[in-house]
Amino acid sequence: MALENVSNFINLVREAPEVRIEVEKIQKEVAEQYKDRMPTEEERRALIEKYIIPIADSVGLEFTADELDIFIKGCNDVVQRELSLDELEMVGAGKTFCMITGFSREEKEDGSGGTSTGFISDGGF
């Protein structure tokens, strides 16, 4: 049931403007906080617990950070949809894009990493 809740939450973020706007606001705050480096695994999990889990709980889709990670890892080998033109442009511009969450990371020109615009990793960050 919890993995189904994760899937339903991700779909809700994609489809419900009010939830998407709330998540995008959090993304911007986190991106600003971590503009010079990627969060550690411990920090990433704390951010999920602080921001994502309460939003999911508020819409009746309860799951844990561990369950979110299990779901994302399970989806790494499965492409569930085609990339949009915007997503293709992000990849072409040297950004890493998470198919599951829509979060991305912009690479520096020298390839040494860059800024994160999200905090849920699919292993690509």
Disulfide bonds with the S-S distance in Angstrom:
none
